[in-house]
Amino acid sequence: MEVHIAADHAGFELREHLIKHLTEKGYKVIDHGATEYDALDAYPTMCIPCAEAVAKDTHALGIVIGGSGNGEQIAANKVNGVRAALAWSEATAALAREHNNANVIAVGARQHSLAEATRFIEVFLETPFSNDPRHIERINMLSDYETKR
């Protein structure tokens, strides 16, 4: 599976760790930066291209990382076809996939230990969408709004 990843300066260390960790687990990781630490960088410049790549490939998933994950989630959700979810626990990571068929996970690197954040992402990547008709209906409502607004 292809996994697109992006992080600003606040998520730089976690991004570096995840690229190595996920590659070792057999994922094809596509890096959208930041490729070097810059305390003044801006998360939209990394997160939007990451989300665009996920939106173009229905089999890919994405990871966006910042200090809180909030801005990164907002940026990713501006891209049509992206359903980005902020995960702060294993349960929220799993539910994002099971109920929302989220295709991008946002994580706040300053909110969790390296081990916790890594585990949230593993759960997200390993959890399938439930295909429950009620969840499909809700996702279709969102997609309809996104395309018709």
N, CA, C and O atoms as a DFTB+ gen file, in Angstrom:
596 C
 N C O
     1  1       0.839      -1.184       0.000
     2  2       0.000       0.000       0.000
     3  2       0.878       1.240       0.000
     4  3       1.907       1.298       0.672
     5  1       0.443       2.231      -0.774
     6  2       1.134       3.516      -0.767
     7  2       0.600       4.375       0.372
     8  3      -0.606       4.466       0.600
     9  1       1.527       4.996       1.071
    10  2       1.200       5.904       2.164
    11  2       1.921       7.216       1.904
    12  3       3.149       7.261       1.829
    13  1       1.147       8.278       1.769
    14  2       1.710       9.616       1.577
    15  2       1.862      10.255       2.956
    16  3       1.012      10.078       3.828
    17  1       2.938      10.989       3.143
    18  2       3.206      11.583       4.447
    19  2       3.706      13.011       4.288
    20  3       4.443      13.327       3.354
    21  1       3.293      13.868       5.215
    22  2       3.738      15.261       5.230
    23  2       3.757      15.760       6.668
    24  3       2.953      15.339       7.500
    25  1       4.678      16.652       6.941
    26  2       4.766      17.254       8.272
    27  2       5.452      18.598       8.184
    28  3       6.322      18.821       7.343
    29  1       5.042      19.490       9.072
    30  2       5.760      20.752       9.208
    31  2       6.882      20.555      10.229
    32  3       7.179      19.426      10.622
    33  1       7.500      21.652      10.652
    34  2       8.618      21.571      11.592
    35  2       8.260      20.858      12.897
    36  3       9.087      20.145      13.465
    37  1       7.030      21.051      13.368
    38  2       6.629      20.444      14.636
    39  2       6.497      18.925      14.537
    40  3       6.632      18.217      15.534
    41  1       6.237      18.438      13.339
    42  2       6.118      16.998      13.134
    43  2       7.304      16.372      12.446
    44  3       7.277      15.192      12.098
    45  1       8.356      17.161      12.246
    46  2       9.514      16.708      11.462
    47  2      10.117      15.422      12.018
    48  3      10.351      14.477      11.265
    49  1      10.369      15.372      13.313
    50  2      11.005      14.198      13.924
    51  2      10.121      12.959      13.793
    52  3      10.615      11.878      13.472
    53  1       8.828      13.106      14.039
    54  2       7.899      11.975      13.912
    55  2       7.846      11.509      12.456
    56  3       7.844      10.305      12.197
    57  1       7.802      12.433      11.515
    58  2       7.786      12.084      10.096
    59  2       9.014      11.262       9.724
    60  3       8.902      10.235       9.055
    61  1      10.180      11.716      10.160
    62  2      11.424      10.986       9.882
    63  2      11.344       9.562      10.419
    64  3      11.706       8.609       9.728
    65  1      10.871       9.423      11.646
    66  2      10.721       8.101      12.270
    67  2       9.752       7.230      11.482
    68  3      10.030       6.059      11.223
    69  1       8.609       7.808      11.100
    70  2       7.578       7.028      10.416
    71  2       8.001       6.570       9.028
    72  3       7.653       5.465       8.610
    73  1       8.731       7.385       8.324
    74  2       9.203       6.972       6.992
    75  2      10.010       5.682       7.115
    76  3       9.798       4.733       6.360
    77  1      10.920       5.656       8.058
    78  2      11.753       4.456       8.266
    79  2      10.905       3.297       8.782
    80  3      10.982       2.187       8.256
    81  1      10.110       3.547       9.792
    82  2       9.301       2.498      10.431
    83  2       8.323       1.864       9.444
    84  3       8.238       0.640       9.353
    85  1       7.591       2.687       8.712
    86  2       6.583       2.156       7.794
    87  2       7.217       1.468       6.584
    88  3       6.677       0.486       6.075
    89  1       8.351       1.975       6.127
    90  2       9.069       1.317       5.033
    91  2       9.506      -0.078       5.466
    92  3       9.390      -1.038       4.703
    93  1      10.008      -0.186       6.691
    94  2      10.416      -1.491       7.224
    95  2       9.241      -2.453       7.347
    96  3       9.420      -3.668       7.270
    97  1       8.042      -1.914       7.538
    98  2       6.842      -2.749       7.643
    99  2       6.262      -3.105       6.269
   100  3       5.255      -3.809       6.185
   101  1       6.889      -2.626       5.203
   102  2       6.475      -2.998       3.864
   103  2       5.615      -1.987       3.126
   104  3       5.175      -2.258       2.009
   105  1       5.367      -0.833       3.719
   106  2       4.604       0.207       3.042
   107  2       5.501       0.963       2.061
   108  3       6.697       1.130       2.296
   109  1       4.906       1.413       0.967
   110  2       5.617       2.310       0.046
   111  2       5.280       3.725       0.506
   112  3       4.156       4.192       0.321
   113  1       6.246       4.399       1.097
   114  2       6.031       5.719       1.683
   115  2       6.481       6.791       0.701
   116  3       7.620       6.792       0.233
   117  1       5.560       7.707       0.399
   118  2       5.858       8.837      -0.480
   119  2       5.897      10.088       0.384
   120  3       4.904      10.463       1.008
   121  1       7.051      10.720       0.409
   122  2       7.314      11.854       1.295
   123  2       7.003      13.178       0.599
   124  3       7.513      13.461      -0.485
   125  1       6.155      13.983       1.242
   126  2       5.813      15.310       0.733
   127  2       6.452      16.415       1.577
   128  3       6.064      17.580       1.476
   129  1       7.420      16.051       2.402
   130  2       8.154      17.037       3.185
   131  2       7.513      17.310       4.538
   132  3       6.492      16.726       4.900
   133  1       8.116      18.172       5.234
   134  2       9.304      18.975       4.994
   135  2      10.539      18.073       5.000
   136  3      10.672      17.187       5.844
   137  1      11.418      18.309       4.066
   138  2      12.606      17.469       3.954
   139  2      13.779      17.985       4.777
   140  3      14.784      17.293       4.939
   141  1      13.649      19.189       5.290
   142  2      14.635      19.702       6.243
   143  2      13.915      20.565       7.263
   144  3      12.883      21.171       6.972
   145  1      14.471      20.609       8.454
   146  2      13.829      21.348       9.536
   147  2      13.908      22.853       9.281
   148  3      14.980      23.402       9.029
   149  1      12.748      23.503       9.353
   150  2      12.661      24.959       9.222
   151  2      11.557      25.412      10.172
   152  3      10.377      25.174       9.914
   153  1      11.929      26.054      11.251
   154  2      10.975      26.463      12.283
   155  2       9.904      27.418      11.770
   156  3       8.898      27.627      12.448
   157  1      10.094      27.999      10.598
   158  2       9.134      28.955      10.054
   159  2       8.349      28.400       8.864
   160  3       7.646      29.154       8.191
   161  1       8.456      27.096       8.594
   162  2       7.723      26.551       7.454
   163  2       6.215      26.592       7.717
   164  3       5.776      26.858       8.836
   165  1       5.442      26.330       6.686
   166  2       3.983      26.439       6.766
   167  2       3.345      25.117       6.343
   168  3       3.550      24.652       5.221
   169  1       2.573      24.516       7.247
   170  2       2.003      23.190       6.997
   171  2       1.163      23.071       5.721
   172  3       1.164      21.991       5.129
   173  1       0.441      24.106       5.252
   174  2      -0.332      23.896       4.022
   175  2       0.535      23.517       2.816
   176  3       0.083      22.788       1.933
   177  1       1.767      24.005       2.779
   178  2       2.618      23.722       1.620
   179  2       3.023      22.255       1.528
   180  3       3.434      21.798       0.461
   181  1       2.917      21.520       2.612
   182  2       3.207      20.084       2.598
   183  2       1.922      19.258       2.617
   184  3       1.793      18.268       1.897
   185  1       0.981      19.682       3.449
   186  2      -0.225      18.871       3.676
   187  2      -1.163      18.856       2.474
   188  3      -1.771      17.826       2.182
   189  1      -1.288      19.962       1.783
   190  2      -2.195      19.990       0.623
   191  2      -1.684      19.073      -0.487
   192  3      -2.472      18.283      -1.007
   193  1      -0.406      19.131      -0.881
   194  2       0.066      18.181      -1.899
   195  2      -0.069      16.713      -1.457
   196  3      -0.367      15.845      -2.278
   197  1       0.144      16.444      -0.193
   198  2      -0.029      15.090       0.334
   199  2      -1.483      14.646       0.157
   200  3      -1.747      13.543      -0.320
   201  1      -2.412      15.506       0.542
   202  2      -3.839      15.189       0.418
   203  2      -4.251      15.045      -1.043
   204  3      -5.052      14.173      -1.381
   205  1      -3.707      15.894      -1.906
   206  2      -4.022      15.792      -3.342
   207  2      -3.592      14.438      -3.896
   208  3      -4.307      13.837      -4.698
   209  1      -2.439      13.962      -3.476
   210  2      -1.951      12.665      -3.943
   211  2      -2.864      11.534      -3.468
   212  3      -3.130      10.594      -4.217
   213  1      -3.337      11.622      -2.245
   214  2      -4.257      10.608      -1.715
   215  2      -5.582      10.656      -2.477
   216  3      -6.144       9.613      -2.810
   217  1      -6.074      11.843      -2.748
   218  2      -7.355      11.980      -3.460
   219  2      -7.286      11.377      -4.861
   220  3      -8.299      10.912      -5.383
   221  1      -6.119      11.380      -5.465
   222  2      -5.950      10.836      -6.824
   223  2      -5.840       9.315      -6.839
   224  3      -6.024       8.700      -7.889
   225  1      -5.547       8.700      -5.704
   226  2      -5.333       7.256      -5.634
   227  2      -6.229       6.663      -4.550
   228  3      -5.938       6.785      -3.360
   229  1      -7.316       6.023      -4.965
   230  2      -8.292       5.502      -3.996
   231  2      -7.739       4.372      -3.140
   232  3      -8.376       3.972      -2.166
   233  1      -6.574       3.856      -3.480
   234  2      -5.981       2.778      -2.685
   235  2      -4.923       3.282      -1.705
   236  3      -4.442       2.519      -0.866
   237  1      -4.563       4.541      -1.802
   238  2      -3.536       5.114      -0.937
   239  2      -4.166       5.729       0.304
   240  3      -5.346       6.080       0.317
   241  1      -3.358       5.851       1.339
   242  2      -3.749       6.574       2.546
   243  2      -2.703       7.644       2.813
   244  3      -1.610       7.612       2.247
   245  1      -3.046       8.599       3.683
   246  2      -2.140       9.694       3.968
   247  2      -1.992       9.963       5.448
   248  3      -2.852       9.616       6.258
   249  1      -0.878      10.590       5.779
   250  2      -0.558      10.981       7.152
   251  2      -0.092      12.430       7.103
   252  3       0.822      12.763       6.349
   253  1      -0.718      13.297       7.905
   254  2      -0.265      14.680       8.035
   255  2       0.012      14.950       9.513
   256  3      -0.779      14.585      10.383
   257  1       1.133      15.587       9.779
   258  2       1.610      15.738      11.151
   259  2       2.024      17.173      11.412
   260  3       2.675      17.809      10.584
   261  1       1.638      17.669      12.570
   262  2       2.062      18.980      13.035
   263  2       2.160      18.965      14.545
   264  3       2.257      17.901      15.155
   265  1       2.136      20.127      15.144
   266  2       2.203      20.206      16.597
   267  2       0.952      19.664      17.258
   268  3       1.029      18.842      18.170
   269  1      -0.210      20.132      16.792
   270  2      -1.488      19.641      17.331
   271  2      -2.196      18.713      16.363
   272  3      -3.012      17.892      16.781
   273  1      -1.900      18.828      15.081
   274  2      -2.606      18.074      14.051
   275  2      -3.830      18.800      13.528
   276  3      -4.380      18.413      12.497
   277  1      -4.269      19.843      14.216
   278  2      -5.487      20.550      13.814
   279  2      -5.349      21.253      12.467
   280  3      -6.167      21.039      11.573
   281  1      -4.342      22.074      12.315
   282  2      -4.158      22.807      11.066
   283  2      -3.903      21.867       9.903
   284  3      -4.367      22.105       8.788
   285  1      -3.174      20.813      10.163
   286  2      -2.861      19.839       9.133
   287  2      -4.132      19.118       8.664
   288  3      -4.311      18.869       7.472
   289  1      -4.995      18.794       9.604
   290  2      -6.272      18.179       9.257
   291  2      -7.127      19.137       8.439
   292  3      -7.731      18.740       7.443
   293  1      -7.177      20.374       8.852
   294  2      -7.959      21.382       8.118
   295  2      -7.429      21.524       6.698
   296  3      -8.206      21.533       5.743
   297  1      -6.118      21.635       6.556
   298  2      -5.517      21.776       5.222
   299  2      -5.864      20.578       4.343
   300  3      -6.263      20.752       3.192
   301  1      -5.717      19.378       4.867
   302  2      -6.008      18.174       4.081
   303  2      -7.474      18.125       3.682
   304  3      -7.799      17.709       2.570
   305  1      -8.353      18.541       4.565
   306  2      -9.788      18.487       4.283
   307  2     -10.249      19.523       3.258
   308  3     -11.396      19.475       2.813
   309  1      -9.392      20.444       2.883
   310  2      -9.731      21.399       1.821
   311  2      -9.676      20.753       0.443
   312  3     -10.189      21.313      -0.525
   313  1      -9.062      19.586       0.348
   314  2      -8.906      18.881      -0.930
   315  2     -10.131      17.994      -1.152
   316  3     -10.457      17.152      -0.316
   317  1     -10.801      18.190      -2.280
   318  2     -11.956      17.357      -2.618
   319  2     -11.556      15.889      -2.632
   320  3     -10.524      15.512      -3.188
   321  1     -12.389      15.076      -2.012
   322  2     -12.141      13.641      -1.975
   323  2     -11.369      13.174      -0.759
   324  3     -11.165      11.974      -0.578
   325  1     -10.940      14.096       0.067
   326  2     -10.189      13.730       1.272
   327  2     -11.110      13.787       2.484
   328  3     -11.899      14.716       2.658
   329  1     -10.978      12.767       3.307
   330  2     -11.644      12.728       4.605
   331  2     -10.535      12.531       5.638
   332  3     -10.135      11.406       5.938
   333  1     -10.051      13.648       6.171
   334  2      -8.959      13.619       7.142
   335  2      -9.537      13.657       8.547
   336  3     -10.440      14.438       8.845
   337  1      -9.003      12.804       9.398
   338  2      -9.468      12.708      10.781
   339  2      -8.302      12.924      11.733
   340  3      -7.216      12.378      11.538
   341  1      -8.539      13.723      12.760
   342  2      -7.545      13.928      13.809
   343  2      -7.644      12.766      14.783
   344  3      -8.705      12.524      15.358
   345  1      -6.552      12.051      14.968
   346  2      -6.534      10.915      15.899
   347  2      -5.752      11.285      17.146
   348  3      -4.650      11.828      17.066
   349  1      -6.327      10.988      18.285
   350  2      -5.659      11.241      19.562
   351  2      -5.663      10.003      20.451
   352  3      -5.251      10.053      21.610
   353  1      -6.138       8.882      19.885
   354  2      -6.142       7.610      20.600
   355  2      -6.234       6.493      19.566
   356  3      -6.511       6.738      18.392
   357  1      -6.000       5.271      20.020
   358  2      -6.171       4.133      19.117
   359  2      -7.623       4.030      18.663
   360  3      -7.898       3.692      17.512
   361  1      -8.548       4.323      19.573
   362  2      -9.972       4.237      19.226
   363  2     -10.352       5.244      18.146
   364  3     -11.070       4.895      17.209
   365  1      -9.884       6.486      18.259
   366  2     -10.242       7.475      17.238
   367  2      -9.583       7.149      15.903
   368  3     -10.152       7.432      14.849
   369  1      -8.405       6.566      15.934
   370  2      -7.738       6.153      14.690
   371  2      -8.526       5.034      14.015
   372  3      -8.729       5.064      12.801
   373  1      -8.971       4.048      14.793
   374  2      -9.742       2.930      14.234
   375  2     -11.107       3.389      13.741
   376  3     -11.532       2.998      12.653
   377  1     -11.791       4.201      14.512
   378  2     -13.122       4.667      14.112
   379  2     -13.080       5.542      12.872
   380  3     -14.016       5.534      12.072
   381  1     -12.009       6.289      12.708
   382  2     -11.870       7.117      11.510
   383  2     -11.927       6.253      10.254
   384  3     -12.512       6.654       9.247
   385  1     -11.327       5.083      10.310
   386  2     -11.350       4.163       9.170
   387  2     -12.672       3.386       9.133
   388  3     -13.331       3.336       8.094
   389  1     -13.059       2.782      10.256
   390  2     -14.237       1.911      10.295
   391  2     -15.519       2.636       9.924
   392  3     -16.305       2.120       9.130
   393  1     -15.748       3.817      10.477
   394  2     -17.015       4.530      10.311
   395  2     -16.970       5.611       9.242
   396  3     -17.967       5.843       8.558
   397  1     -15.828       6.276       9.089
   398  2     -15.744       7.434       8.199
   399  2     -14.978       7.157       6.915
   400  3     -14.920       8.010       6.029
   401  1     -14.398       5.990       6.809
   402  2     -13.536       5.655       5.675
   403  2     -12.538       6.786       5.413
   404  3     -12.266       7.147       4.269
   405  1     -12.003       7.330       6.507
   406  2     -11.015       8.401       6.395
   407  2      -9.832       7.890       5.586
   408  3      -9.402       6.747       5.737
   409  1      -9.317       8.759       4.725
   410  2      -8.160       8.366       3.922
   411  2      -6.896       9.128       4.312
   412  3      -5.827       8.903       3.744
   413  1      -7.023      10.022       5.275
   414  2      -5.870      10.745       5.818
   415  2      -6.029      10.813       7.336
   416  3      -7.112      11.093       7.850
   417  1      -4.941      10.554       8.032
   418  2      -4.907      10.698       9.490
   419  2      -4.044      11.910       9.826
   420  3      -2.975      12.107       9.248
   421  1      -4.518      12.707      10.756
   422  2      -3.748      13.844      11.270
   423  2      -3.366      13.525      12.714
   424  3      -4.178      13.028      13.494
   425  1      -2.118      13.821      13.048
   426  2      -1.625      13.545      14.396
   427  2      -0.833      14.746      14.887
   428  3      -0.072      15.356      14.137
   429  1      -1.025      15.070      16.146
   430  2      -0.261      16.128      16.789
   431  2       0.978      15.564      17.454
   432  3       0.886      14.898      18.485
   433  1       2.132      15.823      16.871
   434  2       3.378      15.264      17.384
   435  2       3.736      15.800      18.773
   436  3       4.428      15.125      19.536
   437  1       3.278      16.992      19.101
   438  2       3.573      17.572      20.417
   439  2       2.582      17.124      21.475
   440  3       2.707      17.501      22.640
   441  1       1.614      16.339      21.092
   442  2       0.567      15.907      22.012
   443  2       0.772      14.476      22.508
   444  3       0.136      14.056      23.475
   445  1       1.666      13.722      21.843
   446  2       1.813      12.298      22.131
   447  2       3.283      11.898      22.078
   448  3       4.102      12.558      21.439
   449  1       3.593      10.814      22.757
   450  2       4.940      10.254      22.642
   451  2       5.115       9.664      21.248
   452  3       4.138       9.431      20.536
   453  1       6.349       9.427      20.869
   454  2       6.652       8.807      19.585
   455  2       5.955       7.451      19.468
   456  3       5.393       7.126      18.421
   457  1       5.992       6.676      20.524
   458  2       5.364       5.350      20.517
   459  2       3.851       5.453      20.365
   460  3       3.258       4.688      19.605
   461  1       3.218       6.382      21.073
   462  2       1.763       6.541      20.961
   463  2       1.363       6.955      19.550
   464  3       0.469       6.357      18.953
   465  1       2.023       7.971      19.022
   466  2       1.679       8.457      17.687
   467  2       1.897       7.370      16.644
   468  3       1.089       7.217      15.727
   469  1       2.970       6.624      16.776
   470  2       3.241       5.520      15.849
   471  2       2.131       4.490      15.920
   472  3       1.688       3.981      14.891
   473  1       1.686       4.182      17.108
   474  2       0.617       3.184      17.269
   475  2      -0.684       3.676      16.654
   476  3      -1.377       2.893      16.005
   477  1      -1.045       4.953      16.836
   478  2      -2.272       5.485      16.226
   479  2      -2.223       5.294      14.709
   480  3      -3.206       4.891      14.087
   481  1      -1.077       5.586      14.137
   482  2      -0.928       5.486      12.688
   483  2      -0.985       4.037      12.230
   484  3      -1.596       3.738      11.204
   485  1      -0.361       3.137      12.972
   486  2      -0.449       1.711      12.634
   487  2      -1.897       1.233      12.662
   488  3      -2.337       0.528      11.754
   489  1      -2.632       1.612      13.693
   490  2      -4.038       1.216      13.798
   491  2      -4.820       1.759      12.608
   492  3      -5.603       1.034      11.995
   493  1      -4.612       3.019      12.281
   494  2      -5.295       3.637      11.142
   495  2      -5.015       2.868       9.857
   496  3      -5.943       2.546       9.116
   497  1      -3.762       2.576       9.587
   498  2      -3.376       1.909       8.343
   499  2      -3.877       0.465       8.273
   500  3      -4.129      -0.051       7.184
   501  1      -4.018      -0.180       9.415
   502  2      -4.406      -1.589       9.457
   503  2      -5.914      -1.815       9.550
   504  3      -6.382      -2.939       9.369
   505  1      -6.670      -0.767       9.826
   506  2      -8.112      -0.914      10.035
   507  2      -8.870      -0.708       8.731
   508  3      -8.700       0.319       8.073
   509  1      -9.700      -1.668       8.351
   510  2     -10.498      -1.498       7.126
   511  2     -11.787      -0.726       7.393
   512  3     -12.249      -0.648       8.532
   513  1     -12.352      -0.167       6.354
   514  2     -13.674       0.453       6.405
   515  2     -14.704      -0.657       6.615
   516  3     -14.570      -1.740       6.045
   517  1     -15.712      -0.403       7.413
   518  2     -16.715      -1.417       7.750
   519  2     -17.655      -1.752       6.597
   520  3     -18.220      -2.845       6.565
   521  1     -17.832      -0.834       5.654
   522  2     -18.810      -0.980       4.571
   523  2     -20.243      -1.085       5.084
   524  3     -21.124      -1.572       4.375
   525  1     -20.474      -0.639       6.291
   526  2     -21.822      -0.606       6.858
   527  2     -22.652       0.394       6.050
   528  3     -22.216       1.526       5.842
   529  1     -23.845      -0.011       5.591
   530  2     -24.665       0.888       4.765
   531  2     -24.935       2.258       5.385
   532  3     -24.992       3.257       4.667
   533  1     -25.101       2.321       6.706
   534  2     -25.365       3.629       7.324
   535  2     -24.153       4.547       7.216
   536  3     -24.302       5.761       7.074
   537  1     -22.958       3.975       7.281
   538  2     -21.749       4.789       7.138
   539  2     -21.544       5.188       5.681
   540  3     -21.129       6.312       5.397
   541  1     -21.826       4.292       4.775
   542  2     -21.740       4.614       3.343
   543  2     -22.685       5.764       3.018
   544  3     -22.318       6.689       2.295
   545  1     -23.891       5.705       3.550
   546  2     -24.875       6.769       3.299
   547  2     -24.363       8.122       3.798
   548  3     -24.497       9.131       3.104
   549  1     -23.791       8.145       4.974
   550  2     -23.288       9.400       5.550
   551  2     -22.103       9.943       4.750
   552  3     -22.005      11.149       4.522
   553  1     -21.221       9.069       4.334
   554  2     -20.076       9.498       3.532
   555  2     -20.558      10.040       2.192
   556  3     -20.034      11.036       1.693
   557  1     -21.553       9.383       1.613
   558  2     -22.124       9.870       0.347
   559  2     -22.756      11.242       0.512
   560  3     -22.684      12.062      -0.403
   561  1     -23.373      11.511       1.654
   562  2     -23.937      12.838       1.925
   563  2     -22.832      13.895       1.900
   564  3     -22.998      14.970       1.323
   565  1     -21.718      13.579       2.524
   566  2     -20.587      14.511       2.540
   567  2     -20.028      14.715       1.142
   568  3     -19.731      15.842       0.744
   569  1     -19.883      13.621       0.393
   570  2     -19.359      13.719      -0.972
   571  2     -20.290      14.528      -1.863
   572  3     -19.837      15.323      -2.687
   573  1     -21.596      14.323      -1.696
   574  2     -22.565      15.103      -2.476
   575  2     -22.437      16.580      -2.184
   576  3     -22.431      17.400      -3.102
   577  1     -22.337      16.924      -0.921
   578  2     -22.180      18.334      -0.552
   579  2     -20.882      18.890      -1.149
   580  3     -20.858      19.994      -1.693
   581  1     -19.829      18.122      -1.038
   582  2     -18.519      18.569      -1.531
   583  2     -18.553      18.879      -3.025
   584  3     -17.935      19.846      -3.471
   585  1     -19.262      18.076      -3.790
   586  2     -19.273      18.262      -5.244
   587  2     -20.333      19.252      -5.712
   588  3     -20.205      19.810      -6.802
   589  1     -21.376      19.486      -4.917
   590  2     -22.474      20.348      -5.356
   591  2     -22.466      21.741      -4.748
   592  3     -23.209      22.612      -5.201
   593  1     -21.656      21.966      -3.747
   594  2     -21.693      23.283      -3.094
   595  2     -21.277      24.296      -4.065
   596  3     -21.231      25.482      -3.738
